[in-house]
């Protein structure tokens, strides 16, 4: 039987996406994508993506 849904990635709201991406890279390896200012994509060595973003809250 085929799965109904598949977990694709994790998105975390954080105050400093660049710092959090570097933190995860130091712990599990991988390389953060630093091409955007308020949004980072980090993939661990197995290729699992983590999306880190900064959302302005009221």
JODA-V321093 format. One record per residue. RES is the residue in one small letter. SS is DSSP state (h for helix, s for strand, l for the rest). PSI is psi in degrees with one decimal (* if undefined). Layout:
BEGIN
RES:SS:PSI
RES:SS:PSI
END
This chain:
BEGIN
x:l:133.1
x:l:145.1
x:l:149.1
x:l:-40.3
x:l:159.3
x:l:132.8
x:l:116.1
x:l:-45.8
x:l:173.7
x:s:135.2
x:s:124.7
x:s:130.9
x:s:128.7
x:l:157.7
x:l:-25.3
x:l:86.2
x:h:-36.6
x:h:-45.5
x:h:-40.5
x:h:-37.5
x:h:-42.1
x:h:-39.7
x:h:-50.9
x:h:-35.8
x:h:-38.3
x:h:-33.4
x:h:-49.6
x:h:-3.9
x:l:-176.1
x:l:177.4
x:s:126.4
x:s:148.3
x:s:113.4
x:l:30.4
x:l:-12.2
x:l:158.6
x:l:-51.7
x:l:14.4
x:s:127.9
x:s:145.0
x:s:126.2
x:s:130.9
x:s:130.8
x:l:171.9
x:l:-25.3
x:l:-5.9
x:l:7.8
x:l:120.9
x:s:144.0
x:s:124.7
x:s:124.3
x:s:125.8
x:s:161.7
x:l:120.0
x:l:128.3
x:l:127.3
x:l:148.4
x:l:*
END
